[in-house]
């Protein structure tokens, strides 16, 4: 039997995602493509014990986001979210 992996909340992704986005993505709202729940990205369960970052839905566990850096490129997979709503007014 495998031990369950521990996770952090989505706020832990702020540093990694700030390398790509000019806005703070952790304050964005996203909709899970699997269960349809709409939650702040900061509430996602973040797994960092893998080659990159994986964020999972706090409700159903579906993968929302994967981010991997390979040499000088970042690979960002957002297929797990129907949308990501970002506040642009500062
Ligand atoms: Zn979900």
PDB file of the backbone (N, CA, C, O) and the ligand in Angstrom, with CONECT records:
HET     ZN  A 101       1
ATOM      1  N   UNK A   1       0.849  -1.180   0.000  1.00  0.00           N
ATOM      2  CA  UNK A   1       0.000   0.000   0.000  1.00  0.00           C
ATOM      3  C   UNK A   1       0.890   1.237   0.000  1.00  0.00           C
ATOM      4  O   UNK A   1       1.853   1.316   0.763  1.00  0.00           O
ATOM      5  N   UNK A   2       0.571   2.189  -0.845  1.00  0.00           N
ATOM      6  CA  UNK A   2       1.326   3.427  -0.928  1.00  0.00           C
ATOM      7  C   UNK A   2       0.840   4.420   0.117  1.00  0.00           C
ATOM      8  O   UNK A   2      -0.357   4.516   0.386  1.00  0.00           O
ATOM      9  N   UNK A   3       1.784   5.163   0.708  1.00  0.00           N
ATOM     10  CA  UNK A   3       1.403   6.214   1.653  1.00  0.00           C
ATOM     11  C   UNK A   3       0.791   7.360   0.871  1.00  0.00           C
ATOM     12  O   UNK A   3       1.261   7.667  -0.224  1.00  0.00           O
ATOM     13  N   UNK A   4      -0.241   8.002   1.398  1.00  0.00           N
ATOM     14  CA  UNK A   4      -0.836   9.144   0.683  1.00  0.00           C
ATOM     15  C   UNK A   4       0.171  10.282   0.574  1.00  0.00           C
ATOM     16  O   UNK A   4       0.927  10.548   1.508  1.00  0.00           O
ATOM     17  N   UNK A   5       0.171  10.955  -0.587  1.00  0.00           N
ATOM     18  CA  UNK A   5       1.072  12.089  -0.781  1.00  0.00           C
ATOM     19  C   UNK A   5       0.513  13.295  -0.051  1.00  0.00           C
ATOM     20  O   UNK A   5      -0.697  13.521  -0.050  1.00  0.00           O
ATOM     21  N   UNK A   6       1.377  14.058   0.561  1.00  0.00           N
ATOM     22  CA  UNK A   6       0.925  15.282   1.211  1.00  0.00           C
ATOM     23  C   UNK A   6       0.898  16.400   0.179  1.00  0.00           C
ATOM     24  O   UNK A   6       1.559  16.319  -0.856  1.00  0.00           O
ATOM     25  N   UNK A   7       0.140  17.428   0.467  1.00  0.00           N
ATOM     26  CA  UNK A   7       0.036  18.548  -0.465  1.00  0.00           C
ATOM     27  C   UNK A   7      -0.004  19.857   0.303  1.00  0.00           C
ATOM     28  O   UNK A   7      -0.277  19.892   1.502  1.00  0.00           O
ATOM     29  N   UNK A   8       0.275  20.936  -0.424  1.00  0.00           N
ATOM     30  CA  UNK A   8       0.145  22.287   0.107  1.00  0.00           C
ATOM     31  C   UNK A   8      -1.091  22.901  -0.529  1.00  0.00           C
ATOM     32  O   UNK A   8      -1.695  22.274  -1.399  1.00  0.00           O
ATOM     33  N   UNK A   9      -1.491  24.104  -0.130  1.00  0.00           N
ATOM     34  CA  UNK A   9      -2.593  24.737  -0.846  1.00  0.00           C
ATOM     35  C   UNK A   9      -2.041  25.519  -2.042  1.00  0.00           C
ATOM     36  O   UNK A   9      -0.830  25.698  -2.172  1.00  0.00           O
ATOM     37  N   UNK A  10      -2.944  25.980  -2.913  1.00  0.00           N
ATOM     38  CA  UNK A  10      -2.550  26.620  -4.160  1.00  0.00           C
ATOM     39  C   UNK A  10      -1.678  27.850  -3.993  1.00  0.00           C
ATOM     40  O   UNK A  10      -0.996  28.251  -4.936  1.00  0.00           O
ATOM     41  N   UNK A  11      -1.682  28.458  -2.815  1.00  0.00           N
ATOM     42  CA  UNK A  11      -0.836  29.630  -2.588  1.00  0.00           C
ATOM     43  C   UNK A  11       0.641  29.303  -2.759  1.00  0.00           C
ATOM     44  O   UNK A  11       1.437  30.187  -3.076  1.00  0.00           O
ATOM     45  N   UNK A  12       1.012  28.052  -2.555  1.00  0.00           N
ATOM     46  CA  UNK A  12       2.413  27.648  -2.674  1.00  0.00           C
ATOM     47  C   UNK A  12       2.908  27.739  -4.115  1.00  0.00           C
ATOM     48  O   UNK A  12       4.116  27.707  -4.351  1.00  0.00           O
ATOM     49  N   UNK A  13       1.995  27.852  -5.084  1.00  0.00           N
ATOM     50  CA  UNK A  13       2.380  27.945  -6.494  1.00  0.00           C
ATOM     51  C   UNK A  13       2.698  29.377  -6.913  1.00  0.00           C
ATOM     52  O   UNK A  13       3.105  29.600  -8.053  1.00  0.00           O
ATOM     53  N   UNK A  14       2.525  30.344  -6.028  1.00  0.00           N
ATOM     54  CA  UNK A  14       2.689  31.754  -6.403  1.00  0.00           C
ATOM     55  C   UNK A  14       4.060  32.026  -7.017  1.00  0.00           C
ATOM     56  O   UNK A  14       4.142  32.699  -8.044  1.00  0.00           O
ATOM     57  N   UNK A  15       5.116  31.531  -6.430  1.00  0.00           N
ATOM     58  CA  UNK A  15       6.461  31.789  -6.944  1.00  0.00           C
ATOM     59  C   UNK A  15       6.673  31.194  -8.318  1.00  0.00           C
ATOM     60  O   UNK A  15       7.171  31.864  -9.223  1.00  0.00           O
ATOM     61  N   UNK A  16       6.294  29.928  -8.478  1.00  0.00           N
ATOM     62  CA  UNK A  16       6.477  29.253  -9.772  1.00  0.00           C
ATOM     63  C   UNK A  16       5.662  29.943 -10.869  1.00  0.00           C
ATOM     64  O   UNK A  16       6.171  30.185 -11.964  1.00  0.00           O
ATOM     65  N   UNK A  17       4.396  30.258 -10.574  1.00  0.00           N
ATOM     66  CA  UNK A  17       3.527  30.837 -11.596  1.00  0.00           C
ATOM     67  C   UNK A  17       3.874  32.295 -11.891  1.00  0.00           C
ATOM     68  O   UNK A  17       3.563  32.792 -12.973  1.00  0.00           O
ATOM     69  N   UNK A  18       4.507  32.980 -10.952  1.00  0.00           N
ATOM     70  CA  UNK A  18       4.890  34.379 -11.210  1.00  0.00           C
ATOM     71  C   UNK A  18       5.997  34.461 -12.252  1.00  0.00           C
ATOM     72  O   UNK A  18       6.253  35.534 -12.799  1.00  0.00           O
ATOM     73  N   UNK A  19       6.661  33.332 -12.534  1.00  0.00           N
ATOM     74  CA  UNK A  19       7.676  33.305 -13.584  1.00  0.00           C
ATOM     75  C   UNK A  19       7.029  33.375 -14.965  1.00  0.00           C
ATOM     76  O   UNK A  19       7.694  33.726 -15.940  1.00  0.00           O
ATOM     77  N   UNK A  20       5.728  33.043 -15.061  1.00  0.00           N
ATOM     78  CA  UNK A  20       5.021  33.010 -16.341  1.00  0.00           C
ATOM     79  C   UNK A  20       3.995  34.134 -16.442  1.00  0.00           C
ATOM     80  O   UNK A  20       3.912  34.809 -17.468  1.00  0.00           O
ATOM     81  N   UNK A  21       3.215  34.337 -15.384  1.00  0.00           N
ATOM     82  CA  UNK A  21       2.130  35.299 -15.425  1.00  0.00           C
ATOM     83  C   UNK A  21       2.523  36.599 -14.735  1.00  0.00           C
ATOM     84  O   UNK A  21       3.236  36.593 -13.732  1.00  0.00           O
ATOM     85  N   UNK A  22       2.041  37.730 -15.294  1.00  0.00           N
ATOM     86  CA  UNK A  22       2.337  39.035 -14.712  1.00  0.00           C
ATOM     87  C   UNK A  22       1.372  39.363 -13.579  1.00  0.00           C
ATOM     88  O   UNK A  22       1.593  40.308 -12.822  1.00  0.00           O
ATOM     89  N   UNK A  23       0.290  38.571 -13.463  1.00  0.00           N
ATOM     90  CA  UNK A  23      -0.677  38.788 -12.383  1.00  0.00           C
ATOM     91  C   UNK A  23      -0.597  37.617 -11.409  1.00  0.00           C
ATOM     92  O   UNK A  23      -0.048  36.563 -11.732  1.00  0.00           O
ATOM     93  N   UNK A  24      -1.148  37.815 -10.220  1.00  0.00           N
ATOM     94  CA  UNK A  24      -1.132  36.759  -9.210  1.00  0.00           C
ATOM     95  C   UNK A  24      -2.250  35.753  -9.508  1.00  0.00           C
ATOM     96  O   UNK A  24      -3.424  36.018  -9.250  1.00  0.00           O
ATOM     97  N   UNK A  25      -1.868  34.607 -10.049  1.00  0.00           N
ATOM     98  CA  UNK A  25      -2.845  33.590 -10.437  1.00  0.00           C
ATOM     99  C   UNK A  25      -3.517  32.955  -9.215  1.00  0.00           C
ATOM    100  O   UNK A  25      -4.635  32.450  -9.318  1.00  0.00           O
ATOM    101  N   UNK A  26      -2.856  32.979  -8.084  1.00  0.00           N
ATOM    102  CA  UNK A  26      -3.459  32.314  -6.922  1.00  0.00           C
ATOM    103  C   UNK A  26      -4.733  33.017  -6.470  1.00  0.00           C
ATOM    104  O   UNK A  26      -5.542  32.421  -5.760  1.00  0.00           O
ATOM    105  N   UNK A  27      -4.927  34.275  -6.869  1.00  0.00           N
ATOM    106  CA  UNK A  27      -6.167  34.966  -6.509  1.00  0.00           C
ATOM    107  C   UNK A  27      -7.247  34.775  -7.575  1.00  0.00           C
ATOM    108  O   UNK A  27      -8.364  35.262  -7.404  1.00  0.00           O
ATOM    109  N   UNK A  28      -6.938  34.080  -8.667  1.00  0.00           N
ATOM    110  CA  UNK A  28      -7.902  33.836  -9.741  1.00  0.00           C
ATOM    111  C   UNK A  28      -8.916  32.775  -9.316  1.00  0.00           C
ATOM    112  O   UNK A  28      -8.664  31.972  -8.418  1.00  0.00           O
ATOM    113  N   UNK A  29     -10.072  32.795  -9.988  1.00  0.00           N
ATOM    114  CA  UNK A  29     -11.102  31.782  -9.790  1.00  0.00           C
ATOM    115  C   UNK A  29     -11.047  30.825 -10.967  1.00  0.00           C
ATOM    116  O   UNK A  29     -10.909  31.255 -12.112  1.00  0.00           O
ATOM    117  N   UNK A  30     -11.152  29.539 -10.697  1.00  0.00           N
ATOM    118  CA  UNK A  30     -11.160  28.564 -11.778  1.00  0.00           C
ATOM    119  C   UNK A  30     -12.306  27.595 -11.643  1.00  0.00           C
ATOM    120  O   UNK A  30     -12.815  27.359 -10.547  1.00  0.00           O
ATOM    121  N   UNK A  31     -12.716  27.023 -12.792  1.00  0.00           N
ATOM    122  CA  UNK A  31     -13.758  25.996 -12.766  1.00  0.00           C
ATOM    123  C   UNK A  31     -13.147  24.662 -13.143  1.00  0.00           C
ATOM    124  O   UNK A  31     -12.497  24.544 -14.181  1.00  0.00           O
ATOM    125  N   UNK A  32     -13.349  23.671 -12.316  1.00  0.00           N
ATOM    126  CA  UNK A  32     -12.844  22.323 -12.561  1.00  0.00           C
ATOM    127  C   UNK A  32     -13.571  21.731 -13.770  1.00  0.00           C
ATOM    128  O   UNK A  32     -14.800  21.759 -13.833  1.00  0.00           O
ATOM    129  N   UNK A  33     -12.812  21.197 -14.724  1.00  0.00           N
ATOM    130  CA  UNK A  33     -13.401  20.606 -15.925  1.00  0.00           C
ATOM    131  C   UNK A  33     -14.077  19.276 -15.625  1.00  0.00           C
ATOM    132  O   UNK A  33     -14.842  18.779 -16.452  1.00  0.00           O
ATOM    133  N   UNK A  34     -13.818  18.696 -14.478  1.00  0.00           N
ATOM    134  CA  UNK A  34     -14.408  17.401 -14.135  1.00  0.00           C
ATOM    135  C   UNK A  34     -15.714  17.542 -13.351  1.00  0.00           C
ATOM    136  O   UNK A  34     -16.744  17.014 -13.769  1.00  0.00           O
ATOM    137  N   UNK A  35     -15.678  18.249 -12.219  1.00  0.00           N
ATOM    138  CA  UNK A  35     -16.874  18.321 -11.359  1.00  0.00           C
ATOM    139  C   UNK A  35     -17.634  19.634 -11.506  1.00  0.00           C
ATOM    140  O   UNK A  35     -18.768  19.747 -11.040  1.00  0.00           O
ATOM    141  N   UNK A  36     -17.015  20.640 -12.157  1.00  0.00           N
ATOM    142  CA  UNK A  36     -17.702  21.905 -12.398  1.00  0.00           C
ATOM    143  C   UNK A  36     -17.665  22.891 -11.244  1.00  0.00           C
ATOM    144  O   UNK A  36     -18.230  23.980 -11.350  1.00  0.00           O
ATOM    145  N   UNK A  37     -17.012  22.535 -10.141  1.00  0.00           N
ATOM    146  CA  UNK A  37     -16.979  23.486  -9.015  1.00  0.00           C
ATOM    147  C   UNK A  37     -16.120  24.694  -9.386  1.00  0.00           C
ATOM    148  O   UNK A  37     -15.155  24.582 -10.142  1.00  0.00           O
ATOM    149  N   UNK A  38     -16.493  25.843  -8.839  1.00  0.00           N
ATOM    150  CA  UNK A  38     -15.779  27.094  -9.076  1.00  0.00           C
ATOM    151  C   UNK A  38     -15.159  27.518  -7.763  1.00  0.00           C
ATOM    152  O   UNK A  38     -15.863  27.771  -6.785  1.00  0.00           O
ATOM    153  N   UNK A  39     -13.823  27.595  -7.744  1.00  0.00           N
ATOM    154  CA  UNK A  39     -13.119  27.919  -6.503  1.00  0.00           C
ATOM    155  C   UNK A  39     -11.915  28.799  -6.801  1.00  0.00           C
ATOM    156  O   UNK A  39     -11.403  28.801  -7.920  1.00  0.00           O
ATOM    157  N   UNK A  40     -11.460  29.551  -5.789  1.00  0.00           N
ATOM    158  CA  UNK A  40     -10.196  30.270  -5.945  1.00  0.00           C
ATOM    159  C   UNK A  40      -9.063  29.262  -6.162  1.00  0.00           C
ATOM    160  O   UNK A  40      -9.041  28.200  -5.541  1.00  0.00           O
ATOM    161  N   UNK A  41      -8.128  29.603  -7.047  1.00  0.00           N
ATOM    162  CA  UNK A  41      -7.013  28.691  -7.294  1.00  0.00           C
ATOM    163  C   UNK A  41      -6.247  28.404  -6.001  1.00  0.00           C
ATOM    164  O   UNK A  41      -5.684  27.323  -5.834  1.00  0.00           O
ATOM    165  N   UNK A  42      -6.231  29.373  -5.097  1.00  0.00           N
ATOM    166  CA  UNK A  42      -5.513  29.201  -3.827  1.00  0.00           C
ATOM    167  C   UNK A  42      -6.030  28.021  -3.014  1.00  0.00           C
ATOM    168  O   UNK A  42      -5.320  27.527  -2.139  1.00  0.00           O
ATOM    169  N   UNK A  43      -7.260  27.554  -3.285  1.00  0.00           N
ATOM    170  CA  UNK A  43      -7.816  26.422  -2.538  1.00  0.00           C
ATOM    171  C   UNK A  43      -7.460  25.077  -3.158  1.00  0.00           C
ATOM    172  O   UNK A  43      -7.768  24.029  -2.589  1.00  0.00           O
ATOM    173  N   UNK A  44      -6.814  25.099  -4.321  1.00  0.00           N
ATOM    174  CA  UNK A  44      -6.416  23.835  -4.959  1.00  0.00           C
ATOM    175  C   UNK A  44      -5.394  23.101  -4.089  1.00  0.00           C
ATOM    176  O   UNK A  44      -4.681  23.724  -3.303  1.00  0.00           O
ATOM    177  N   UNK A  45      -5.328  21.802  -4.230  1.00  0.00           N
ATOM    178  CA  UNK A  45      -4.320  21.008  -3.522  1.00  0.00           C
ATOM    179  C   UNK A  45      -3.095  20.909  -4.419  1.00  0.00           C
ATOM    180  O   UNK A  45      -3.172  20.423  -5.547  1.00  0.00           O
ATOM    181  N   UNK A  46      -1.973  21.371  -3.906  1.00  0.00           N
ATOM    182  CA  UNK A  46      -0.765  21.487  -4.708  1.00  0.00           C
ATOM    183  C   UNK A  46       0.245  20.413  -4.337  1.00  0.00           C
ATOM    184  O   UNK A  46       0.623  20.282  -3.173  1.00  0.00           O
ATOM    185  N   UNK A  47       0.677  19.651  -5.322  1.00  0.00           N
ATOM    186  CA  UNK A  47       1.645  18.576  -5.111  1.00  0.00           C
ATOM    187  C   UNK A  47       2.961  18.995  -5.747  1.00  0.00           C
ATOM    188  O   UNK A  47       3.025  19.272  -6.944  1.00  0.00           O
ATOM    189  N   UNK A  48       4.003  19.037  -4.938  1.00  0.00           N
ATOM    190  CA  UNK A  48       5.300  19.515  -5.418  1.00  0.00           C
ATOM    191  C   UNK A  48       6.376  18.447  -5.320  1.00  0.00           C
ATOM    192  O   UNK A  48       7.546  18.733  -5.577  1.00  0.00           O
ATOM    193  N   UNK A  49       6.004  17.201  -4.948  1.00  0.00           N
ATOM    194  CA  UNK A  49       6.982  16.122  -4.837  1.00  0.00           C
ATOM    195  C   UNK A  49       7.073  15.359  -6.152  1.00  0.00           C
ATOM    196  O   UNK A  49       7.209  14.136  -6.154  1.00  0.00           O
ATOM    197  N   UNK A  50       6.999  16.078  -7.270  1.00  0.00           N
ATOM    198  CA  UNK A  50       7.052  15.467  -8.581  1.00  0.00           C
ATOM    199  C   UNK A  50       7.906  16.381  -9.467  1.00  0.00           C
ATOM    200  O   UNK A  50       8.258  17.483  -9.047  1.00  0.00           O
ATOM    201  N   UNK A  51       8.237  15.948 -10.660  1.00  0.00           N
ATOM    202  CA  UNK A  51       9.035  16.833 -11.522  1.00  0.00           C
ATOM    203  C   UNK A  51       8.191  17.992 -12.034  1.00  0.00           C
ATOM    204  O   UNK A  51       7.723  17.966 -13.172  1.00  0.00           O
ATOM    205  N   UNK A  52       7.996  18.995 -11.209  1.00  0.00           N
ATOM    206  CA  UNK A  52       7.164  20.128 -11.551  1.00  0.00           C
ATOM    207  C   UNK A  52       6.124  20.334 -10.476  1.00  0.00           C
ATOM    208  O   UNK A  52       6.303  19.917  -9.332  1.00  0.00           O
ATOM    209  N   UNK A  53       5.026  20.986 -10.853  1.00  0.00           N
ATOM    210  CA  UNK A  53       3.948  21.309  -9.924  1.00  0.00           C
ATOM    211  C   UNK A  53       2.652  20.741 -10.487  1.00  0.00           C
ATOM    212  O   UNK A  53       2.371  20.889 -11.677  1.00  0.00           O
ATOM    213  N   UNK A  54       1.868  20.095  -9.642  1.00  0.00           N
ATOM    214  CA  UNK A  54       0.559  19.586 -10.031  1.00  0.00           C
ATOM    215  C   UNK A  54      -0.464  20.138  -9.050  1.00  0.00           C
ATOM    216  O   UNK A  54      -0.318  19.971  -7.839  1.00  0.00           O
ATOM    217  N   UNK A  55      -1.510  20.802  -9.570  1.00  0.00           N
ATOM    218  CA  UNK A  55      -2.604  21.302  -8.734  1.00  0.00           C
ATOM    219  C   UNK A  55      -3.834  20.448  -9.011  1.00  0.00           C
ATOM    220  O   UNK A  55      -4.201  20.216 -10.163  1.00  0.00           O
ATOM    221  N   UNK A  56      -4.462  19.986  -7.935  1.00  0.00           N
ATOM    222  CA  UNK A  56      -5.667  19.159  -8.058  1.00  0.00           C
ATOM    223  C   UNK A  56      -6.862  19.859  -7.424  1.00  0.00           C
ATOM    224  O   UNK A  56      -6.711  20.633  -6.480  1.00  0.00           O
ATOM    225  N   UNK A  57      -8.039  19.582  -7.947  1.00  0.00           N
ATOM    226  CA  UNK A  57      -9.295  20.129  -7.427  1.00  0.00           C
ATOM    227  C   UNK A  57      -9.457  19.700  -5.969  1.00  0.00           C
ATOM    228  O   UNK A  57      -9.282  18.529  -5.633  1.00  0.00           O
ATOM    229  N   UNK A  58      -9.794  20.667  -5.108  1.00  0.00           N
ATOM    230  CA  UNK A  58      -9.974  20.367  -3.692  1.00  0.00           C
ATOM    231  C   UNK A  58     -11.214  19.522  -3.449  1.00  0.00           C
ATOM    232  O   UNK A  58     -11.335  18.880  -2.406  1.00  0.00           O
ATOM    233  N   UNK A  59     -12.139  19.517  -4.408  1.00  0.00           N
ATOM    234  CA  UNK A  59     -13.386  18.783  -4.223  1.00  0.00           C
ATOM    235  C   UNK A  59     -13.320  17.358  -4.779  1.00  0.00           C
ATOM    236  O   UNK A  59     -13.693  16.409  -4.089  1.00  0.00           O
ATOM    237  N   UNK A  60     -12.847  17.200  -6.024  1.00  0.00           N
ATOM    238  CA  UNK A  60     -12.881  15.867  -6.657  1.00  0.00           C
ATOM    239  C   UNK A  60     -11.497  15.273  -6.923  1.00  0.00           C
ATOM    240  O   UNK A  60     -11.405  14.095  -7.269  1.00  0.00           O
ATOM    241  N   UNK A  61     -10.423  16.043  -6.775  1.00  0.00           N
ATOM    242  CA  UNK A  61      -9.077  15.512  -6.975  1.00  0.00           C
ATOM    243  C   UNK A  61      -8.602  15.518  -8.420  1.00  0.00           C
ATOM    244  O   UNK A  61      -7.485  15.078  -8.693  1.00  0.00           O
ATOM    245  N   UNK A  62      -9.414  16.001  -9.349  1.00  0.00           N
ATOM    246  CA  UNK A  62      -9.037  16.075 -10.761  1.00  0.00           C
ATOM    247  C   UNK A  62      -7.835  17.017 -10.938  1.00  0.00           C
ATOM    248  O   UNK A  62      -7.735  18.029 -10.245  1.00  0.00           O
ATOM    249  N   UNK A  63      -6.928  16.684 -11.864  1.00  0.00           N
ATOM    250  CA  UNK A  63      -5.774  17.545 -12.131  1.00  0.00           C
ATOM    251  C   UNK A  63      -6.252  18.824 -12.818  1.00  0.00           C
ATOM    252  O   UNK A  63      -6.860  18.770 -13.887  1.00  0.00           O
ATOM    253  N   UNK A  64      -5.975  19.976 -12.197  1.00  0.00           N
ATOM    254  CA  UNK A  64      -6.359  21.278 -12.753  1.00  0.00           C
ATOM    255  C   UNK A  64      -5.233  21.882 -13.581  1.00  0.00           C
ATOM    256  O   UNK A  64      -5.480  22.466 -14.636  1.00  0.00           O
ATOM    257  N   UNK A  65      -4.006  21.745 -13.109  1.00  0.00           N
ATOM    258  CA  UNK A  65      -2.862  22.433 -13.714  1.00  0.00           C
ATOM    259  C   UNK A  65      -1.618  21.594 -13.516  1.00  0.00           C
ATOM    260  O   UNK A  65      -1.413  20.998 -12.458  1.00  0.00           O
ATOM    261  N   UNK A  66      -0.793  21.555 -14.545  1.00  0.00           N
ATOM    262  CA  UNK A  66       0.537  20.948 -14.437  1.00  0.00           C
ATOM    263  C   UNK A  66       1.533  21.946 -15.004  1.00  0.00           C
ATOM    264  O   UNK A  66       1.295  22.540 -16.056  1.00  0.00           O
ATOM    265  N   UNK A  67       2.637  22.130 -14.314  1.00  0.00           N
ATOM    266  CA  UNK A  67       3.684  23.053 -14.757  1.00  0.00           C
ATOM    267  C   UNK A  67       5.040  22.387 -14.580  1.00  0.00           C
ATOM    268  O   UNK A  67       5.401  21.955 -13.485  1.00  0.00           O
ATOM    269  N   UNK A  68       5.791  22.311 -15.691  1.00  0.00           N
ATOM    270  CA  UNK A  68       7.121  21.704 -15.662  1.00  0.00           C
ATOM    271  C   UNK A  68       8.072  22.629 -16.411  1.00  0.00           C
ATOM    272  O   UNK A  68       7.743  23.140 -17.482  1.00  0.00           O
ATOM    273  N   UNK A  69       9.241  22.837 -15.845  1.00  0.00           N
ATOM    274  CA  UNK A  69      10.295  23.597 -16.516  1.00  0.00           C
ATOM    275  C   UNK A  69      11.316  22.618 -17.060  1.00  0.00           C
ATOM    276  O   UNK A  69      11.831  21.776 -16.325  1.00  0.00           O
ATOM    277  N   UNK A  70      11.611  22.728 -18.358  1.00  0.00           N
ATOM    278  CA  UNK A  70      12.619  21.900 -19.007  1.00  0.00           C
ATOM    279  C   UNK A  70      13.570  22.851 -19.736  1.00  0.00           C
ATOM    280  O   UNK A  70      13.199  23.539 -20.686  1.00  0.00           O
ATOM    281  N   UNK A  71      14.802  22.856 -19.249  1.00  0.00           N
ATOM    282  CA  UNK A  71      15.821  23.783 -19.761  1.00  0.00           C
ATOM    283  C   UNK A  71      15.276  25.210 -19.743  1.00  0.00           C
ATOM    284  O   UNK A  71      14.959  25.726 -18.672  1.00  0.00           O
ATOM    285  N   UNK A  72      15.160  25.856 -20.899  1.00  0.00           N
ATOM    286  CA  UNK A  72      14.717  27.256 -20.959  1.00  0.00           C
ATOM    287  C   UNK A  72      13.232  27.388 -21.286  1.00  0.00           C
ATOM    288  O   UNK A  72      12.780  28.471 -21.658  1.00  0.00           O
ATOM    289  N   UNK A  73      12.452  26.286 -21.151  1.00  0.00           N
ATOM    290  CA  UNK A  73      11.037  26.330 -21.522  1.00  0.00           C
ATOM    291  C   UNK A  73      10.173  25.910 -20.339  1.00  0.00           C
ATOM    292  O   UNK A  73      10.555  25.059 -19.536  1.00  0.00           O
ATOM    293  N   UNK A  74       8.988  26.535 -20.251  1.00  0.00           N
ATOM    294  CA  UNK A  74       7.986  26.133 -19.267  1.00  0.00           C
ATOM    295  C   UNK A  74       6.824  25.496 -20.015  1.00  0.00           C
ATOM    296  O   UNK A  74       6.334  26.053 -20.998  1.00  0.00           O
ATOM    297  N   UNK A  75       6.385  24.339 -19.554  1.00  0.00           N
ATOM    298  CA  UNK A  75       5.243  23.639 -20.140  1.00  0.00           C
ATOM    299  C   UNK A  75       4.089  23.737 -19.145  1.00  0.00           C
ATOM    300  O   UNK A  75       4.168  23.223 -18.029  1.00  0.00           O
ATOM    301  N   UNK A  76       3.016  24.407 -19.569  1.00  0.00           N
ATOM    302  CA  UNK A  76       1.866  24.647 -18.704  1.00  0.00           C
ATOM    303  C   UNK A  76       0.642  23.965 -19.304  1.00  0.00           C
ATOM    304  O   UNK A  76       0.256  24.255 -20.437  1.00  0.00           O
ATOM    305  N   UNK A  77       0.041  23.070 -18.553  1.00  0.00           N
ATOM    306  CA  UNK A  77      -1.155  22.340 -18.986  1.00  0.00           C
ATOM    307  C   UNK A  77      -2.321  22.785 -18.114  1.00  0.00           C
ATOM    308  O   UNK A  77      -2.335  22.529 -16.910  1.00  0.00           O
ATOM    309  N   UNK A  78      -3.295  23.451 -18.721  1.00  0.00           N
ATOM    310  CA  UNK A  78      -4.471  23.944 -17.999  1.00  0.00           C
ATOM    311  C   UNK A  78      -5.739  23.206 -18.425  1.00  0.00           C
ATOM    312  O   UNK A  78      -6.846  23.689 -18.185  1.00  0.00           O
ATOM    313  N   UNK A  79      -5.586  22.039 -19.054  1.00  0.00           N
ATOM    314  CA  UNK A  79      -6.759  21.319 -19.560  1.00  0.00           C
ATOM    315  C   UNK A  79      -7.747  20.942 -18.468  1.00  0.00           C
ATOM    316  O   UNK A  79      -8.925  20.715 -18.745  1.00  0.00           O
ATOM    317  N   UNK A  80      -7.285  20.875 -17.254  1.00  0.00           N
ATOM    318  CA  UNK A  80      -8.163  20.457 -16.163  1.00  0.00           C
ATOM    319  C   UNK A  80      -9.139  21.521 -15.703  1.00  0.00           C
ATOM    320  O   UNK A  80      -9.993  21.263 -14.855  1.00  0.00           O
ATOM    321  N   UNK A  81      -9.013  22.732 -16.267  1.00  0.00           N
ATOM    322  CA  UNK A  81      -9.932  23.801 -15.896  1.00  0.00           C
ATOM    323  C   UNK A  81     -10.741  24.223 -17.111  1.00  0.00           C
ATOM    324  O   UNK A  81     -10.202  24.363 -18.209  1.00  0.00           O
ATOM    325  N   UNK A  82     -12.035  24.425 -16.909  1.00  0.00           N
ATOM    326  CA  UNK A  82     -12.893  24.934 -17.977  1.00  0.00           C
ATOM    327  C   UNK A  82     -12.500  26.375 -18.280  1.00  0.00           C
ATOM    328  O   UNK A  82     -12.440  26.785 -19.440  1.00  0.00           O
ATOM    329  N   UNK A  83     -12.235  27.137 -17.223  1.00  0.00           N
ATOM    330  CA  UNK A  83     -11.752  28.503 -17.381  1.00  0.00           C
ATOM    331  C   UNK A  83     -10.987  28.926 -16.132  1.00  0.00           C
ATOM    332  O   UNK A  83     -11.079  28.300 -15.076  1.00  0.00           O
ATOM    333  N   UNK A  84     -10.237  29.998 -16.290  1.00  0.00           N
ATOM    334  CA  UNK A  84      -9.534  30.646 -15.177  1.00  0.00           C
ATOM    335  C   UNK A  84      -9.878  32.122 -15.280  1.00  0.00           C
ATOM    336  O   UNK A  84      -9.534  32.771 -16.268  1.00  0.00           O
ATOM    337  N   UNK A  85     -10.546  32.654 -14.280  1.00  0.00           N
ATOM    338  CA  UNK A  85     -10.979  34.051 -14.275  1.00  0.00           C
ATOM    339  C   UNK A  85     -10.009  34.879 -13.443  1.00  0.00           C
ATOM    340  O   UNK A  85      -9.827  34.626 -12.252  1.00  0.00           O
ATOM    341  N   UNK A  86      -9.387  35.873 -14.082  1.00  0.00           N
ATOM    342  CA  UNK A  86      -8.314  36.643 -13.450  1.00  0.00           C
ATOM    343  C   UNK A  86      -8.733  38.099 -13.272  1.00  0.00           C
ATOM    344  O   UNK A  86      -9.176  38.747 -14.221  1.00  0.00           O
ATOM    345  N   UNK A  87      -8.592  38.604 -12.056  1.00  0.00           N
ATOM    346  CA  UNK A  87      -8.867  40.026 -11.772  1.00  0.00           C
ATOM    347  C   UNK A  87      -7.758  40.859 -12.397  1.00  0.00           C
ATOM    348  O   UNK A  87      -6.585  40.647 -12.092  1.00  0.00           O
ATOM    349  N   UNK A  88      -8.108  41.810 -13.272  1.00  0.00           N
ATOM    350  CA  UNK A  88      -7.089  42.615 -13.935  1.00  0.00           C
ATOM    351  C   UNK A  88      -7.018  44.031 -13.393  1.00  0.00           C
ATOM    352  O   UNK A  88      -6.005  44.704 -13.587  1.00  0.00           O
ATOM    353  N   UNK A  89      -8.056  44.508 -12.721  1.00  0.00           N
ATOM    354  CA  UNK A  89      -8.037  45.858 -12.152  1.00  0.00           C
ATOM    355  C   UNK A  89      -7.204  45.842 -10.888  1.00  0.00           C
ATOM    356  O   UNK A  89      -7.370  44.966 -10.040  1.00  0.00           O
ATOM    357  N   UNK A  90      -6.322  46.793 -10.760  1.00  0.00           N
ATOM    358  CA  UNK A  90      -5.475  46.870  -9.554  1.00  0.00           C
ATOM    359  C   UNK A  90      -5.776  48.128  -8.794  1.00  0.00           C
ATOM    360  O   UNK A  90      -5.171  48.379  -7.752  1.00  0.00           O
TER     361      UNK A  90
HETATM  362 ZN    ZN A 101     -13.329  18.993  -9.346  1.00  0.00          ZN
END
